[in-house]
């Protein structure tokens, strides 16, 4: 299984010039894109703070914070109920058969996006739920818990009361449900040097979000009635990039689509002057790397943005891939959605701004490192 580590740096982008391109219509292109097989996703490895939450029966106390690295796990009890009541979320865990005598047998540790709940039973602690990746942040100091008959009830105030939590844990299922409310129909474009990676991750995203999958390679080859390789040999990579740019212009008026773009020199996204139509949606750069850790990936991402030597650095999100395995396509898709969620929560006006080809030059740049 792969592990995913996230880093984030802030950068500012300048607008690219807009060039007039030949018109292209999708109306004459029959679309037939098969549904992908869903694969299991991997755990997230993140740095998080941790501190004690307050027992509702005790006065609030201050606790010192400490940082730790831990694998993102979600080990929920088989019997739990979750609800979102606007300003707060409530988690109910079953205590049946655990012989809980008093609140002293309960251990609740909640902070930021982490939550650990344990029960003392037969001389040892049993973990009811443990995760360092709740769906979003909570106000730690306002967390309360109490025992209600045979259930442990944990009430947590949301940091963002407007955000609807589909579930307590950030998982593929909750991310796709939550991202739909945040994206508000804005399309997502996958860019990077590997056409295959772009395609596989885009299809996973499309299935998860319920969006239309669009593949520029398939559209181009259907239109030209030849393969991309033969097209490049006959007319050169610039001709293909120009045609893909025309396709992107047509796609830019569509909503609720996940678009996989061409990789390599023939791809329009490889050229800085052909990005104007990619600004109509959110862009994710799937970038191979030799970085071994979070800091190295963060520095690499920072340098990409600083030197502007690669047009892909215009993307909203970069996902660093240490190697590639098609079985991990869903893992990459999950990392992409997690980063997009953070980006949109930093500025909820972004989805509306992406309804046109005007680039918002104050977008935040996230880097996710995925390693085997």
WOHUGI-V289945 format. One record per residue. N is the residue number from 1. RES is the residue in one letter. OMEGA is omega as a letter, one per 20 degrees, with the letter a starting at -180 (999 if undefined). Layout:
BEGIN
n=N res=RES omega=OMEGA
n=N res=RES omega=OMEGA
END
This chain:
BEGIN
n=1 res=X omega=r
n=2 res=X omega=r
n=3 res=X omega=a
n=4 res=X omega=r
n=5 res=X omega=a
n=6 res=X omega=r
n=7 res=X omega=r
n=8 res=X omega=r
n=9 res=X omega=a
n=10 res=X omega=r
n=11 res=X omega=r
n=12 res=X omega=a
n=13 res=X omega=r
n=14 res=X omega=a
n=15 res=X omega=r
n=16 res=X omega=r
n=17 res=X omega=r
n=18 res=X omega=a
n=19 res=X omega=r
n=20 res=X omega=a
n=21 res=X omega=r
n=22 res=X omega=a
n=23 res=X omega=r
n=24 res=X omega=a
n=25 res=X omega=r
n=26 res=X omega=a
n=27 res=X omega=a
n=28 res=X omega=a
n=29 res=X omega=r
n=30 res=X omega=a
n=31 res=X omega=r
n=32 res=X omega=a
n=33 res=X omega=a
n=34 res=X omega=r
n=35 res=X omega=a
n=36 res=X omega=r
n=37 res=X omega=a
n=38 res=X omega=r
n=39 res=X omega=a
n=40 res=X omega=r
n=41 res=X omega=a
n=42 res=X omega=r
n=43 res=X omega=r
n=44 res=X omega=r
n=45 res=X omega=a
n=46 res=X omega=r
n=47 res=X omega=a
n=48 res=X omega=r
n=49 res=X omega=r
n=50 res=X omega=r
n=51 res=X omega=a
n=52 res=X omega=r
n=53 res=X omega=a
n=54 res=X omega=r
n=55 res=X omega=a
n=56 res=X omega=a
n=57 res=X omega=a
n=58 res=X omega=r
n=59 res=X omega=a
n=60 res=X omega=r
n=61 res=X omega=r
n=62 res=X omega=r
n=63 res=X omega=r
n=64 res=X omega=r
n=65 res=X omega=r
n=66 res=X omega=a
n=67 res=X omega=r
n=68 res=X omega=r
n=69 res=X omega=r
n=70 res=X omega=r
n=71 res=X omega=r
n=72 res=X omega=r
n=73 res=X omega=r
n=74 res=X omega=a
n=75 res=X omega=a
n=76 res=X omega=r
n=77 res=X omega=r
n=78 res=X omega=r
n=79 res=X omega=r
n=80 res=X omega=r
n=81 res=X omega=a
n=82 res=X omega=r
n=83 res=X omega=r
n=84 res=X omega=a
n=85 res=X omega=r
n=86 res=X omega=a
n=87 res=X omega=a
n=88 res=X omega=r
n=89 res=X omega=a
n=90 res=X omega=r
n=91 res=X omega=r
n=92 res=X omega=a
n=93 res=X omega=a
n=94 res=X omega=r
n=95 res=X omega=a
n=96 res=X omega=r
n=97 res=X omega=a
n=98 res=X omega=r
n=99 res=X omega=r
n=100 res=X omega=a
n=101 res=X omega=a
n=102 res=X omega=r
n=103 res=X omega=r
n=104 res=X omega=r
n=105 res=X omega=a
n=106 res=X omega=r
n=107 res=X omega=a
n=108 res=X omega=r
n=109 res=X omega=a
n=110 res=X omega=r
n=111 res=X omega=r
n=112 res=X omega=r
n=113 res=X omega=a
n=114 res=X omega=r
n=115 res=X omega=r
n=116 res=X omega=r
n=117 res=X omega=a
n=118 res=X omega=r
n=119 res=X omega=r
n=120 res=X omega=a
n=121 res=X omega=r
n=122 res=X omega=r
n=123 res=X omega=r
n=124 res=X omega=r
n=125 res=X omega=r
n=126 res=X omega=a
n=127 res=X omega=r
n=128 res=X omega=r
n=129 res=X omega=r
n=130 res=X omega=r
n=131 res=X omega=r
n=132 res=X omega=r
n=133 res=X omega=r
n=134 res=X omega=a
n=135 res=X omega=r
n=136 res=X omega=a
n=137 res=X omega=r
n=138 res=X omega=r
n=139 res=X omega=a
n=140 res=X omega=a
n=141 res=X omega=a
n=142 res=X omega=r
n=143 res=X omega=r
n=144 res=X omega=r
n=145 res=X omega=a
n=146 res=X omega=r
n=147 res=X omega=r
n=148 res=X omega=a
n=149 res=X omega=a
n=150 res=X omega=r
n=151 res=X omega=r
n=152 res=X omega=a
n=153 res=X omega=r
n=154 res=X omega=a
n=155 res=X omega=a
n=156 res=X omega=r
n=157 res=X omega=r
n=158 res=X omega=r
n=159 res=X omega=r
n=160 res=X omega=a
n=161 res=X omega=a
n=162 res=X omega=a
n=163 res=X omega=r
n=164 res=X omega=r
n=165 res=X omega=r
n=166 res=X omega=a
n=167 res=X omega=a
n=168 res=X omega=a
n=169 res=X omega=r
n=170 res=X omega=r
n=171 res=X omega=r
n=172 res=X omega=a
n=173 res=X omega=a
n=174 res=X omega=r
n=175 res=X omega=a
n=176 res=X omega=r
n=177 res=X omega=a
n=178 res=X omega=a
n=179 res=X omega=r
n=180 res=X omega=r
n=181 res=X omega=a
n=182 res=X omega=a
n=183 res=X omega=r
n=184 res=X omega=r
n=185 res=X omega=a
n=186 res=X omega=a
n=187 res=X omega=r
n=188 res=X omega=r
n=189 res=X omega=r
n=190 res=X omega=a
n=191 res=X omega=a
n=192 res=X omega=a
n=193 res=X omega=a
n=194 res=X omega=r
n=195 res=X omega=a
n=196 res=X omega=a
n=197 res=X omega=r
n=198 res=X omega=a
n=199 res=X omega=a
n=200 res=X omega=r
n=201 res=X omega=r
n=202 res=X omega=a
n=203 res=X omega=r
n=204 res=X omega=r
n=205 res=X omega=a
n=206 res=X omega=r
n=207 res=X omega=a
n=208 res=X omega=a
n=209 res=X omega=a
n=210 res=X omega=r
n=211 res=X omega=r
n=212 res=X omega=r
n=213 res=X omega=r
n=214 res=X omega=a
n=215 res=X omega=a
n=216 res=X omega=r
n=217 res=X omega=r
n=218 res=X omega=r
n=219 res=X omega=r
n=220 res=X omega=a
n=221 res=X omega=r
n=222 res=X omega=a
n=223 res=X omega=a
n=224 res=X omega=a
n=225 res=X omega=r
n=226 res=X omega=a
n=227 res=X omega=r
n=228 res=X omega=a
n=229 res=X omega=r
n=230 res=X omega=r
n=231 res=X omega=r
n=232 res=X omega=r
n=233 res=X omega=a
n=234 res=X omega=a
n=235 res=X omega=r
n=236 res=X omega=a
n=237 res=X omega=a
n=238 res=X omega=r
n=239 res=X omega=r
n=240 res=X omega=r
n=241 res=X omega=r
n=242 res=X omega=r
n=243 res=X omega=r
n=244 res=X omega=r
n=245 res=X omega=r
n=246 res=X omega=r
n=247 res=X omega=r
n=248 res=X omega=r
n=249 res=X omega=r
n=250 res=X omega=a
n=251 res=X omega=a
n=252 res=X omega=r
n=253 res=X omega=a
n=254 res=X omega=r
n=255 res=X omega=r
n=256 res=X omega=r
n=257 res=X omega=r
n=258 res=X omega=a
n=259 res=X omega=r
n=260 res=X omega=a
n=261 res=X omega=r
n=262 res=X omega=r
n=263 res=X omega=r
n=264 res=X omega=a
n=265 res=X omega=a
n=266 res=X omega=a
n=267 res=X omega=r
n=268 res=X omega=a
n=269 res=X omega=r
n=270 res=X omega=a
n=271 res=X omega=a
n=272 res=X omega=a
n=273 res=X omega=a
n=274 res=X omega=a
n=275 res=X omega=a
n=276 res=X omega=a
n=277 res=X omega=r
n=278 res=X omega=r
n=279 res=X omega=r
n=280 res=X omega=r
n=281 res=X omega=r
n=282 res=X omega=a
n=283 res=X omega=r
n=284 res=X omega=r
n=285 res=X omega=r
n=286 res=X omega=a
n=287 res=X omega=r
n=288 res=X omega=a
n=289 res=X omega=r
n=290 res=X omega=r
n=291 res=X omega=a
n=292 res=X omega=a
n=293 res=X omega=a
n=294 res=X omega=a
n=295 res=X omega=r
n=296 res=X omega=r
n=297 res=X omega=r
n=298 res=X omega=r
n=299 res=X omega=r
n=300 res=X omega=r
n=301 res=X omega=r
n=302 res=X omega=r
n=303 res=X omega=r
n=304 res=X omega=a
n=305 res=X omega=a
n=306 res=X omega=a
n=307 res=X omega=r
n=308 res=X omega=a
n=309 res=X omega=a
n=310 res=X omega=a
n=311 res=X omega=r
n=312 res=X omega=a
n=313 res=X omega=r
n=314 res=X omega=a
n=315 res=X omega=r
n=316 res=X omega=a
n=317 res=X omega=r
n=318 res=X omega=r
n=319 res=X omega=a
n=320 res=X omega=a
n=321 res=X omega=r
n=322 res=X omega=a
n=323 res=X omega=a
n=324 res=X omega=r
n=325 res=X omega=a
n=326 res=X omega=r
n=327 res=X omega=a
n=328 res=X omega=a
n=329 res=X omega=a
n=330 res=X omega=r
n=331 res=X omega=r
n=332 res=X omega=r
n=333 res=X omega=r
n=334 res=X omega=r
n=335 res=X omega=r
n=336 res=X omega=r
n=337 res=X omega=r
n=338 res=X omega=r
n=339 res=X omega=r
n=340 res=X omega=r
n=341 res=X omega=r
n=342 res=X omega=a
n=343 res=X omega=a
n=344 res=X omega=r
n=345 res=X omega=r
n=346 res=X omega=r
n=347 res=X omega=a
n=348 res=X omega=r
n=349 res=X omega=a
n=350 res=X omega=a
n=351 res=X omega=r
n=352 res=X omega=r
n=353 res=X omega=a
n=354 res=X omega=r
n=355 res=X omega=r
n=356 res=X omega=a
n=357 res=X omega=r
n=358 res=X omega=a
n=359 res=X omega=r
n=360 res=X omega=a
n=361 res=X omega=r
n=362 res=X omega=a
n=363 res=X omega=a
n=364 res=X omega=a
n=365 res=X omega=a
n=366 res=X omega=r
n=367 res=X omega=r
n=368 res=X omega=r
n=369 res=X omega=r
n=370 res=X omega=a
n=371 res=X omega=a
n=372 res=X omega=999
END
